[in-house]
Amino acid sequence: MNIPIGKKIYFASDNHLGAPNGEASRPREQKFVAWLDEIKQDAAVIFLLGDLFDFWFEYGTVVPKGFTRTLGKLAEISDSGIQIHYFVGNHDLWMHGYFEEELGIPVYHSPKEFSYNDKTFFIGHGDGLGPYDKGYKRMKKVFTNPIFKWMFKWLHPDLGVKLAQYMSLKNKLISGDDDAKFLGEDNEWLVQYSKKKLEDKHRDYFVFGHRHLPMEIKLNDRSKYINLGDWIQYYTYGEFDGERFELKKF
């Protein structure tokens, strides 16, 4: 796909709406909606790279309370003809149909490649990739197990949501201090993952979330790793104008 002249592609990740509670996350939601309102003027495509919600589970006939302004704005933008792509994160990995059916937004559960203006983008949330994060990889196998999901589904939503929120905060799975520190290029597992992927095929940009830390790292003369940061502390996002990719702050 070629981006029309004057249009751009936008990327954002890790809002964790609902953390630590709905009232505290409301100002962050309003800021995010204001950003969506601003970029819809020249957006050709919008990529949301996961953890938009601190918890999300589709019970079949109900969805978690809250986030009305965000969901309404996404519906408005999607209905206007602007493409939105969503990659699930480790906090909202239980997405199964709501975004597709209600908002017209495709949802991806693993990284995917896109090409725009002869540039190749390898895009994903970033959780469970690379040589480290072994504890989370084991935990993800449990969370994505059909039996576990079936059992969780039978919890009353009030109990299920409270339990999930408790686990999230107890384990500091949002922007804890460790996530906010640069570990060094050799210890950033998404950097190592990206370099490994380059051994098989060239990609211009590797774009991830999950780490909550804005990063731009040159992998070689033609490829770059980008982490989008978050909408908790940094309010950063990615912008591709057809020629250059930049990290910006709202």
N, C-alpha and C positions, 0 to 999 in steps of 0.2 A: 504494500500500500504506500502511496505517496501522500504526504500531508499537503493539503491545499495551502497556497501562499497565504500567510497571515495567521495560520492556525498552529496550534501547539499540542503536544502530548504532556499530560501531567501525571505525576506519581505521588502517592501518599501512603503512609502505613502507621500502624500502632497508635490508635486513638484510645483504646481501652475504655470506651464509654460504659459507665456504670461503676467504675472504680474510683475511689473506694466505696462510693455510693452514688445514687442518681443525682442528689442535690449538689454534691461536690463536683461532679463531672458536667453539670449543666453549662457553666461558662465555657468549658472546652468544646462542648458540642456547638454552642452558639458561634464560637470562633471558627470552627470547622465549616459550619453551614455558610458563614460569611465568605469563607475562602471558596467554597463551591459556587456561590453566587457570583463571585468575581471572575473565576476562571471559565465559567460557562460561556462567557462572551467570545472567547477565541479558542476553546478546547475542541480538538478533533477527536481525541480519545482520552479517557481517564482510567488509570490503573490504581486500584486500591489493593494493597499488598498484605491485608490480613490484620487481625486483632482490632478491627473497627470496634468491636464490643469486647468487654472484659469477660463476658460469658454469653453464649448463644446456643440454644438447643431448640430444635423444632419438634414439638410433640405431636405433630400431625394436624391438630386442629387449633393449636394456640402457639404463639411466639412470646418471648419474654416482654414484659411491660417496659415501656420507655423508648427513647430514641426516635420519637415521632417526627421531630424536625429533620433529623438526618434522613430517615427513610422517605419522608415526603419530598425532600429536596432531590434525593437520588432518583425517585420516580419521575419528578418533573424534568430533570436533565435527560434521563433515558427516553422519556416520551417525546422530547424535543428532537430526538434523532442522534444525539451524541452517544458514541459507544462508551460503555463502562465495563471494565473487566475486574472481577474480584477473585483474589487468591485467599483461601482460608489460612488462618494462622493457628497457633497452638491454643488460643482461647476461644476461637469460634469455628473449630474444625467440624462441628456437628451441623453443617449446613447441607440440606438435602431437598432443594426444590423451591423454597420460598422466594429467594432472590430471582430465580429464573421465571417463576410463574407470576409473581406479583409485581416485579420491577423490570423484568426483561433484561436482567443482568446475568451473563454467564459466570459460573463459579468453577474454579479450578482447585483441585486438591493436591496438585504437584506442580513443579516448575514447568514453564512453557516458553517457547521461542516465538518472537514476533519480528517482522521486518518492516521498517519504515524508511523511506528515502535511502535505500541501499545500506542501511545500518541494521545490524542484528542485535536484538535485545533478548537476553536470557533472564526471565523474570520469575520470582517466587517469594514466598514469605521468608524462608530461610531456616526454619526450625528443622532439626534432625538431619541437616546436611553436613558433609565434611567429616573429618576424622575424630572429632570430639563429641561432646554433648551426649555421651552414652547413656547417662541416667534418664535424660528426656526421651531418647529413642526407645528405651524399654517401657517408659510410661506411656508413650504414644501408642505402642502396640496394644496396651490394655485399653486405652480410651477409644481406639478405633475397632476393637473387637466387637463383632455383631452381638455376642451374648451380653457383654457389658452394656452396650447401648440399649439393648432390649430391656435389661434390668433397670437401667436408669430411667427409661421412659415411663415406667410404672410408678415412679415417685411422683407425688403431687408436685406441680410446678413450684408452689411456694417453698416446699422443702428442698426440691432439687436446686433451685436458683440460690437459696441461702447457703446450701452446702457448697456449691461451686464457688460462690463469692468468698466463703470462709477459707477454702483451700487455696484460692488465688492469693489472698492477702497474707495468709499464714506462711506461704512458701515464697512470698515476695516475687511473684511471677510477672508483675508489671515492672516499672523501671526502677529496679533495685540498684544499689550503689555499684555492684559488680558489673551490671550491664552498662553503666555510664563511663566505664574506664576502657581506654584503648589498650588492648593486650599485647600490642606489637604485631607486626605483619606476619611473623612466623607462627603466632599463636591465635590469630583470628581465623577460626575454622572456615568461615565463608570465603575468605581470601584463598585459603588452601584449596577449598572445593573448586573455586573458579579457575585457579591455575591448572588443576587436574583436568577440568572440562576442556580447557584450551589445548590439551594434548591431542584431543580427538577432532576438534573443529574450532575454527575461528569464530568468536563472537565479539562484537564491538563493546557491548555494555552488559555487565552482570548487575542486575538491580534487585536488591533484597531489603527486607525490613528486619524485624525480630530483635536486632541488637540494641535498638533505641538510641543509637549513637550515630550522628551524621558522619559519614566517611566517604572519601573519594581516594582510591588507591590505584595507581597505575600498575597494571599487570605486565604489560609489555608496551612496545611502541604503538600498538594499535588497539589495545583493549584496556578497559577500565572497570574496576569494581566500585559499586556505589551502594552505600547503605543510607536509607532515607531518614533515619532518625526517628522522631516520634511527635505526637501531638499532646504530650504531657508536660515536657520540659522545653523542647526545642522548637516545636511548631515549624518544622522544615518539610520541604517537598521537592520533588524533582521536576524539571521542566526541559523538554526537548523541543527546539524550535525548527527542526528539520535539518539542522547542521550541528548544533552543539547541545550537549546535556549539561545542565547546571543544577546544583543544589541551592535552593533559596529558602528564606525564612519569611513567614507571614506574620 
